[in-house]
Amino acid sequence: MANDKQFKTKTMFVATRGVKEYRASIAQWVDPDDTVLEIGCEFGTTTRELAARARQVLGTDISPECIERARQMHPELHFQTLDAFDIRSVMDIGTSFSKIYIDISGISGYRSLLDVLALLNMYASVLAPEAIVVKSGALKHLAEHCVAWKAPAPA
């Protein structure tokens, strides 16, 4: 059963659908003083766009092959192999991230919506960034159709 201390993070969650929206969000959400963690960077294309706007960016991916290719393609940027669901490894990086970008192909569909929510809650609770931008069509659809219910004020 939930209590008053659960789900009280101040992190803003931004749901995008597709890589075009995901990258377009950078102009609105990333500022020159931000330190950004990108999860699921693949070959570093979005990492490069994030680096153009942020003070510091770390691109991560679970695939060592993707990280090696990203390093070859963008030697001026920082990349690291990382499993997004291993929060201990993320904490071991020792950096305070103001923004987190998440593009994990496996969490885009409706069947993985609970994984997306768990990941967002974990990062918001442990790292407390200002915002997490996630590429998930299922989450965006859910968010567009949700309204937070509030009890009417007593008469």
C-alpha positions as CSV (number, residue, x, y, z in Angstrom):
1,M,0.0,0.0,0.0
2,A,1.3,3.4,-0.9
3,N,2.1,6.0,1.7
4,D,2.6,9.8,1.7
5,K,6.4,9.5,1.1
6,Q,6.1,7.5,-2.1
7,F,6.0,9.1,-5.5
8,K,7.0,12.6,-4.1
9,T,10.0,13.2,-6.4
10,K,10.4,16.6,-8.0
11,T,11.7,15.2,-11.3
12,M,9.7,16.1,-14.4
13,F,9.1,13.2,-16.7
14,V,9.0,14.0,-20.4
15,A,7.7,11.3,-22.8
16,T,8.5,11.5,-26.5
17,R,7.6,9.3,-29.4
18,G,10.3,8.4,-31.9
19,V,13.8,9.7,-32.3
20,K,12.7,12.9,-34.0
21,E,10.7,14.1,-31.0
22,Y,13.4,12.7,-28.6
23,R,16.1,14.8,-30.2
24,A,13.8,17.9,-30.7
25,S,13.3,18.0,-27.0
26,I,16.9,18.9,-26.4
27,A,16.4,22.5,-27.4
28,Q,13.7,22.9,-24.7
29,W,15.1,20.8,-21.9
30,V,18.9,21.0,-22.0
31,D,20.6,24.2,-20.7
32,P,24.3,25.2,-20.9
33,D,24.8,24.4,-17.2
34,D,23.3,20.9,-17.4
35,T,25.2,17.6,-16.7
36,V,23.4,15.0,-18.8
37,L,23.4,11.2,-18.6
38,E,22.2,9.5,-21.8
39,I,21.1,5.9,-21.5
40,G,21.0,4.0,-24.7
41,C,23.3,6.2,-26.7
42,E,24.0,3.5,-29.3
43,F,26.5,5.2,-31.7
44,G,26.4,8.7,-30.0
45,T,24.4,10.7,-32.4
46,T,22.1,12.1,-29.8
47,T,25.0,12.4,-27.4
48,R,26.6,14.7,-29.8
49,E,23.5,16.9,-29.9
50,L,23.2,16.9,-26.1
51,A,26.9,17.9,-25.9
52,A,26.3,20.9,-28.1
53,R,23.9,22.3,-25.5
54,A,25.1,21.0,-22.1
55,R,28.1,21.6,-19.9
56,Q,28.9,17.9,-19.7
57,V,27.4,14.7,-21.2
58,L,28.0,11.0,-20.6
59,G,26.7,8.6,-23.2
60,T,26.0,5.0,-22.0
61,D,24.9,1.8,-23.6
62,I,24.7,-1.8,-22.5
63,S,26.6,-2.9,-25.7
64,P,30.4,-2.6,-25.5
65,E,30.4,-2.8,-29.4
66,C,28.1,0.3,-29.6
67,I,30.3,2.2,-27.0
68,E,33.4,1.3,-29.0
69,R,31.8,2.6,-32.2
70,A,30.5,5.8,-30.5
71,R,34.1,6.5,-29.2
72,Q,35.5,6.0,-32.7
73,M,32.8,8.3,-34.3
74,H,32.9,10.9,-31.5
75,P,36.4,10.8,-29.8
76,E,35.8,14.2,-28.2
77,L,32.8,12.9,-26.2
78,H,32.6,10.6,-23.1
79,F,31.1,7.1,-23.4
80,Q,30.8,4.2,-21.0
81,T,29.3,0.7,-21.0
82,L,26.4,0.6,-18.6
83,D,23.3,-1.5,-17.9
84,A,20.4,1.0,-17.3
85,F,18.8,-1.3,-14.7
86,D,22.0,-1.5,-12.6
87,I,21.4,1.6,-10.5
88,R,24.5,0.8,-8.3
89,S,26.8,1.2,-11.4
90,V,25.1,4.5,-12.2
91,M,25.7,5.7,-8.7
92,D,29.3,4.6,-8.9
93,I,29.9,7.1,-11.7
94,G,29.9,9.7,-8.9
95,T,28.3,12.5,-10.9
96,S,25.2,14.5,-10.2
97,F,23.1,14.6,-13.3
98,S,20.6,17.4,-13.8
99,K,19.0,15.8,-16.8
100,I,18.7,12.2,-18.0
101,Y,17.8,11.1,-21.5
102,I,16.7,7.5,-22.0
103,D,16.4,5.8,-25.4
104,I,16.2,2.0,-24.8
105,S,14.5,0.4,-27.8
106,G,13.2,-2.5,-25.7
107,I,11.0,-0.2,-23.6
108,S,9.1,1.4,-26.4
109,G,6.0,-0.9,-26.5
110,Y,3.0,-1.3,-24.3
111,R,4.2,-4.6,-22.9
112,S,7.2,-2.8,-21.4
113,L,5.3,0.2,-19.9
114,L,5.8,-1.1,-16.3
115,D,9.6,-1.4,-17.0
116,V,9.6,2.2,-18.2
117,L,7.7,3.4,-15.0
118,A,10.1,1.4,-12.8
119,L,13.1,2.9,-14.5
120,L,11.8,6.4,-14.2
121,N,10.9,6.0,-10.6
122,M,14.3,4.4,-9.8
123,Y,16.3,7.2,-11.4
124,A,14.0,10.0,-10.0
125,S,14.2,8.5,-6.5
126,V,18.0,7.8,-6.4
127,L,19.5,10.5,-8.7
128,A,16.8,13.2,-8.4
129,P,17.5,14.9,-11.7
130,E,15.4,18.0,-12.7
131,A,14.0,16.1,-15.7
132,I,14.1,12.7,-17.4
133,V,13.3,12.6,-21.1
134,V,12.4,9.1,-22.3
135,K,11.6,7.8,-25.8
136,S,8.5,5.7,-25.2
137,G,5.4,5.9,-27.3
138,A,3.5,3.9,-24.8
139,L,4.3,6.3,-22.0
140,K,3.5,9.4,-24.1
141,H,0.2,7.9,-25.0
142,L,-0.6,7.2,-21.4
143,A,0.5,10.7,-20.3
144,E,-1.7,12.3,-23.0
145,H,-4.7,10.5,-21.6
146,C,-4.1,11.0,-17.9
147,V,-5.6,13.6,-15.6
148,A,-4.7,13.7,-12.0
149,W,-8.0,13.4,-10.0
150,K,-8.5,15.8,-7.1
151,A,-11.3,15.6,-4.6
152,P,-13.6,18.6,-4.7
153,A,-13.1,21.1,-1.9
154,P,-15.4,20.7,1.0
155,A,-18.4,23.1,0.9
